[in-house]
Amino acid sequence: MANIKSQKKRIRTNAKAADRNRAVKNELKTRVKKARATVGTDTNVEDVRLAVKRIDMAAAKGIVHKNTAARRKSRLMKKINAGG
């Protein structure tokens, strides 16, 4: 454990950020999984839109790299357009 006051605060701050980032990444996975699962149904368009939106938001916040976000969106759209 750190003795320096500012370092103790950094540890707390980093833990909060890590929890927030983990929650966002988990939501990304869930949205993408749901979008892939609903291919060919009426709700698919909305699920894909929400998945892409969350990917963009995570990239904007710096939780995932912009190229990672682009790759995930590309792979998702490729799956959707292929029909499975």
ZATI-773084 format. One record per residue: residue number from 0; y, z, x of N, C-alpha, C in turn. Coordinates in pm, whole numbers, plus 50000, padded with zeros to 5 digits. Example, Ala and Ser with C-alpha at 12.3 -4.5 7.8 and 13.67 -1.06 7.14 Angstrom:
2
{num:0 n.north:49431 n.up:50780 n.east:51319 ca.north:49550 ca.up:50780 ca.east:51230 c.north:49670 c.up:50780 c.east:51320}
{num:1 n.north:49775 n.up:50708 n.east:51285 ca.north:49894 ca.up:50714 ca.east:51367 c.north:50003 c.up:50787 c.east:51290}
! end
This chain:
84
{num:0 n.north:49881 n.up:50000 n.east:50085 ca.north:50000 ca.up:50000 ca.east:50000 c.north:50125 c.up:50000 c.east:50089}
{num:1 n.north:50224 n.up:49926 n.east:50047 ca.north:50348 ca.up:49915 ca.east:50125 c.north:50429 c.up:50044 c.east:50115}
{num:2 n.north:50507 n.up:50072 n.east:50219 ca.north:50596 ca.up:50187 ca.east:50220 c.north:50739 c.up:50147 c.east:50186}
{num:3 n.north:50772 n.up:50021 n.east:50208 ca.north:50908 ca.up:49973 ca.east:50188 c.north:50933 c.up:49947 c.east:50040}
{num:4 n.north:51045 n.up:49996 n.east:49992 ca.north:51077 ca.up:49988 ca.east:49849 c.north:51081 c.up:49845 c.east:49798}
{num:5 n.north:51145 n.up:49757 n.east:49873 ca.north:51156 ca.up:49618 ca.east:49828 c.north:51020 c.up:49549 c.east:49825}
{num:6 n.north:50932 n.up:49591 n.east:49916 ca.north:50797 ca.up:49531 ca.east:49918 c.north:50715 c.up:49580 c.east:49799}
{num:7 n.north:50734 n.up:49705 n.east:49760 ca.north:50665 ca.up:49757 ca.east:49641 c.north:50708 c.up:49678 c.east:49518}
{num:8 n.north:50838 n.up:49649 n.east:49511 ca.north:50889 ca.up:49570 ca.east:49399 c.north:50831 c.up:49429 c.east:49403}
{num:9 n.north:50821 n.up:49370 n.east:49521 ca.north:50765 ca.up:49234 ca.east:49536 c.north:50622 c.up:49231 c.east:49484}
{num:10 n.north:50545 n.up:49335 n.east:49517 ca.north:50406 ca.up:49343 ca.east:49474 c.north:50399 c.up:49343 c.east:49320}
{num:11 n.north:50485 n.up:49424 n.east:49258 ca.north:50488 ca.up:49429 ca.east:49110 c.north:50529 c.up:49295 c.east:49052}
{num:12 n.north:50633 n.up:49234 n.east:49110 ca.north:50684 ca.up:49106 ca.east:49061 c.north:50578 c.up:48997 c.east:49074}
{num:13 n.north:50511 n.up:48994 n.east:49189 ca.north:50407 ca.up:48893 ca.east:49211 c.north:50291 c.up:48910 c.east:49114}
{num:14 n.north:50257 n.up:49034 n.east:49083 ca.north:50148 ca.up:49060 ca.east:48989 c.north:50184 c.up:49009 c.east:48849}
{num:15 n.north:50309 n.up:49031 n.east:48809 ca.north:50354 ca.up:48982 ca.east:48678 c.north:50349 c.up:48830 c.east:48672}
{num:16 n.north:50398 n.up:48766 n.east:48778 ca.north:50399 ca.up:48619 ca.east:48784 c.north:50256 c.up:48565 c.east:48783}
{num:17 n.north:50167 n.up:48630 n.east:48855 ca.north:50028 ca.up:48585 ca.east:48861 c.north:49964 c.up:48594 c.east:48723}
{num:18 n.north:49991 n.up:48702 n.east:48650 ca.north:49939 ca.up:48717 ca.east:48514 c.north:49992 c.up:48608 c.east:48423}
{num:19 n.north:50121 n.up:48579 n.east:48434 ca.north:50184 ca.up:48477 ca.east:48351 c.north:50126 c.up:48340 c.east:48384}
{num:20 n.north:50113 n.up:48311 n.east:48513 ca.north:50059 ca.up:48182 ca.east:48556 c.north:49914 c.up:48165 c.east:48510}
{num:21 n.north:49836 n.up:48271 n.east:48518 ca.north:49696 ca.up:48266 ca.east:48476 c.north:49688 c.up:48236 c.east:48326}
{num:22 n.north:49776 n.up:48298 n.east:48248 ca.north:49777 ca.up:48275 ca.east:48104 c.north:49811 c.up:48129 c.east:48072}
{num:23 n.north:49908 n.up:48075 n.east:48143 ca.north:49950 ca.up:47936 ca.east:48119 c.north:49837 c.up:47840 c.east:48157}
{num:24 n.north:49773 n.up:47864 n.east:48270 ca.north:49663 ca.up:47777 ca.east:48314 c.north:49546 c.up:47782 c.east:48218}
{num:25 n.north:49516 n.up:47902 n.east:48167 ca.north:49408 ca.up:47915 ca.east:48069 c.north:49440 c.up:47839 c.east:47942}
{num:26 n.north:49565 n.up:47847 n.east:47899 ca.north:49604 ca.up:47774 ca.east:47779 c.north:49592 c.up:47623 c.east:47802}
{num:27 n.north:49629 n.up:47577 n.east:47921 ca.north:49615 ca.up:47435 ca.east:47955 c.north:49470 c.up:47390 c.east:47937}
{num:28 n.north:49379 n.up:47467 n.east:47996 ca.north:49237 ca.up:47432 ca.east:47988 c.north:49190 c.up:47427 c.east:47843}
{num:29 n.north:49234 n.up:47526 n.east:47763 ca.north:49194 ca.up:47533 ca.east:47623 c.north:49246 c.up:47413 c.east:47546}
{num:30 n.north:49373 n.up:47379 n.east:47565 ca.north:49433 ca.up:47265 ca.east:47494 c.north:49363 c.up:47134 c.east:47529}
{num:31 n.north:49335 n.up:47114 n.east:47657 ca.north:49271 ca.up:46990 ca.east:47701 c.north:49128 c.up:46983 c.east:47645}
{num:32 n.north:49059 n.up:47096 n.east:47648 ca.north:48922 ca.up:47100 ca.east:47596 c.north:48921 c.up:47066 c.east:47447}
{num:33 n.north:49018 n.up:47123 n.east:47372 ca.north:49026 ca.up:47097 ca.east:47229 c.north:49060 c.up:46950 c.east:47202}
{num:34 n.north:49149 n.up:46894 n.east:47282 ca.north:49187 ca.up:46753 ca.east:47266 c.north:49066 c.up:46662 c.east:47289}
{num:35 n.north:48986 n.up:46696 n.east:47389 ca.north:48866 ca.up:46616 ca.east:47417 c.north:48761 c.up:46633 c.east:47309}
{num:36 n.north:48753 n.up:46752 n.east:47252 ca.north:48651 ca.up:46781 ca.east:47151 c.north:48680 c.up:46712 c.east:47018}
{num:37 n.north:48808 n.up:46686 n.east:46991 ca.north:48844 ca.up:46629 ca.east:46861 c.north:48864 c.up:46478 c.east:46864}
{num:38 n.north:48810 n.up:46411 n.east:46965 ca.north:48822 ca.up:46265 ca.east:46973 c.north:48759 c.up:46201 c.east:46850}
{num:39 n.north:48836 n.up:46112 n.east:46788 ca.north:48784 ca.up:46040 ca.east:46671 c.north:48810 c.up:46109 c.east:46539}
{num:40 n.north:48874 n.up:46225 n.east:46541 ca.north:48906 ca.up:46295 ca.east:46417 c.north:49054 c.up:46281 c.east:46385}
{num:41 n.north:49092 n.up:46328 n.east:46267 ca.north:49232 ca.up:46317 ca.east:46223 c.north:49325 c.up:46405 c.east:46306}
{num:42 n.north:49276 n.up:46519 n.east:46352 ca.north:49363 ca.up:46613 ca.east:46424 c.north:49379 c.up:46577 c.east:46572}
{num:43 n.north:49310 n.up:46475 n.east:46617 ca.north:49312 ca.up:46443 ca.east:46760 c.north:49451 c.up:46409 c.east:46812}
{num:44 n.north:49527 n.up:46332 n.east:46738 ca.north:49661 ca.up:46291 ca.east:46783 c.north:49747 c.up:46414 c.east:46810}
{num:45 n.north:49743 n.up:46509 n.east:46719 ca.north:49822 ca.up:46631 ca.east:46734 c.north:49771 c.up:46715 c.east:46852}
{num:46 n.north:49641 n.up:46725 n.east:46866 ca.north:49583 ca.up:46803 ca.east:46977 c.north:49620 c.up:46742 c.east:47112}
{num:47 n.north:49616 n.up:46611 n.east:47122 ca.north:49652 ca.up:46543 ca.east:47247 c.north:49800 c.up:46565 c.east:47277}
{num:48 n.north:49883 n.up:46554 n.east:47175 ca.north:50027 ca.up:46574 ca.east:47193 c.north:50055 c.up:46715 c.east:47246}
{num:49 n.north:49989 n.up:46815 n.east:47188 ca.north:50010 ca.up:46953 ca.east:47232 c.north:49958 c.up:46975 c.east:47374}
{num:50 n.north:49846 n.up:46914 n.east:47407 ca.north:49790 ca.up:46927 ca.east:47542 c.north:49886 c.up:46868 c.east:47645}
{num:51 n.north:49937 n.up:46750 n.east:47617 ca.north:50030 ca.up:46683 ca.east:47710 c.north:50158 c.up:46763 c.east:47722}
{num:52 n.north:50204 n.up:46819 n.east:47611 ca.north:50326 ca.up:46899 ca.east:47612 c.north:50309 c.up:47022 c.east:47701}
{num:53 n.north:50195 n.up:47089 n.east:47689 ca.north:50170 ca.up:47209 ca.east:47770 c.north:50156 c.up:47174 c.east:47918}
{num:54 n.north:50095 n.up:47061 n.east:47947 ca.north:50082 ca.up:47017 ca.east:48086 c.north:50221 c.up:46993 c.east:48145}
{num:55 n.north:50307 n.up:46925 n.east:48068 ca.north:50444 ca.up:46898 ca.east:48113 c.north:50522 c.up:47027 c.east:48135}
{num:56 n.north:50506 n.up:47122 n.east:48042 ca.north:50577 ca.up:47249 ca.east:48054 c.north:50533 c.up:47327 c.east:48178}
{num:57 n.north:50404 n.up:47326 n.east:48205 ca.north:50352 ca.up:47397 ca.east:48322 c.north:50406 c.up:47333 c.east:48450}
{num:58 n.north:50415 n.up:47200 n.east:48451 ca.north:50469 ca.up:47130 ca.east:48568 c.north:50618 c.up:47161 c.east:48585}
{num:59 n.north:50690 n.up:47167 n.east:48475 ca.north:50834 ca.up:47195 ca.east:48480 c.north:50860 c.up:47336 c.east:48534}
{num:60 n.north:50772 n.up:47431 n.east:48500 ca.north:50787 ca.up:47568 ca.east:48546 c.north:50734 c.up:47589 c.east:48688}
{num:61 n.north:50666 n.up:47487 n.east:48742 ca.north:50614 ca.up:47497 ca.east:48877 c.north:50479 c.up:47567 c.east:48884}
{num:62 n.north:50414 n.up:47583 n.east:48771 ca.north:50284 ca.up:47650 ca.east:48769 c.north:50176 c.up:47555 c.east:48820}
{num:63 n.north:50188 n.up:47428 n.east:48785 ca.north:50103 ca.up:47325 ca.east:48845 c.north:50196 c.up:47220 c.east:48907}
{num:64 n.north:50150 n.up:47156 n.east:49012 ca.north:50228 ca.up:47054 ca.east:49082 c.north:50246 c.up:46934 c.east:48990}
{num:65 n.north:50357 n.up:46862 n.east:49005 ca.north:50385 ca.up:46749 ca.east:48916 c.north:50280 c.up:46640 c.east:48927}
{num:66 n.north:50224 n.up:46621 n.east:49047 ca.north:50118 ca.up:46520 ca.east:49062 c.north:49988 c.up:46565 c.east:48996}
{num:67 n.north:49963 n.up:46694 n.east:49000 ca.north:49846 ca.up:46750 ca.east:48931 c.north:49860 c.up:46728 c.east:48781}
{num:68 n.north:49980 n.up:46752 n.east:48729 ca.north:50006 ca.up:46733 ca.east:48587 c.north:49986 c.up:46586 c.east:48550}
{num:69 n.north:50038 n.up:46496 n.east:48632 ca.north:50024 ca.up:46353 ca.east:48605 c.north:49877 c.up:46312 c.east:48605}
{num:70 n.north:49801 n.up:46366 n.east:48701 ca.north:49658 ca.up:46334 ca.east:48710 c.north:49583 c.up:46386 c.east:48588}
{num:71 n.north:49613 n.up:46508 n.east:48546 ca.north:49546 ca.up:46564 ca.east:48428 c.north:49577 c.up:46485 c.east:48302}
{num:72 n.north:49703 n.up:46446 n.east:48287 ca.north:49740 ca.up:46366 ca.east:48169 c.north:49672 c.up:46231 c.east:48173}
{num:73 n.north:49666 n.up:46171 n.east:48290 ca.north:49604 ca.up:46040 ca.east:48306 c.north:49456 c.up:46046 c.east:48270}
{num:74 n.north:49387 n.up:46147 n.east:48321 ca.north:49244 ca.up:46161 ca.east:48294 c.north:49219 c.up:46189 c.east:48147}
{num:75 n.north:49305 n.up:46270 n.east:48086 ca.north:49292 ca.up:46300 ca.east:47944 c.north:49308 c.up:46174 c.east:47861}
{num:76 n.north:49413 n.up:46097 n.east:47888 ca.north:49439 ca.up:45976 ca.east:47811 c.north:49327 c.up:45872 c.east:47831}
{num:77 n.north:49273 n.up:45868 n.east:47953 ca.north:49164 ca.up:45778 ca.east:47983 c.north:49042 c.up:45811 c.east:47896}
{num:78 n.north:49011 n.up:45941 n.east:47885 ca.north:48899 ca.up:45987 ca.east:47801 c.north:48924 c.up:45955 c.east:47654}
{num:79 n.north:49046 n.up:45982 n.east:47610 ca.north:49081 ca.up:45962 ca.east:47469 c.north:49070 c.up:45814 c.east:47432}
{num:80 n.north:49128 n.up:45730 n.east:47517 ca.north:49128 ca.up:45586 ca.east:47489 c.north:48989 c.up:45525 c.east:47499}
{num:81 n.north:48902 n.up:45588 n.east:47579 ca.north:48764 ca.up:45538 ca.east:47591 c.north:48681 c.up:45580 c.east:47470}
{num:82 n.north:48734 n.up:45677 n.east:47394 ca.north:48665 ca.up:45721 ca.east:47274 c.north:48565 c.up:45834 c.east:47298}
{num:83 n.north:48581 n.up:45905 n.east:47404 ca.north:48488 ca.up:46015 ca.east:47428 c.north:48524 c.up:46086 c.east:47548}
! end
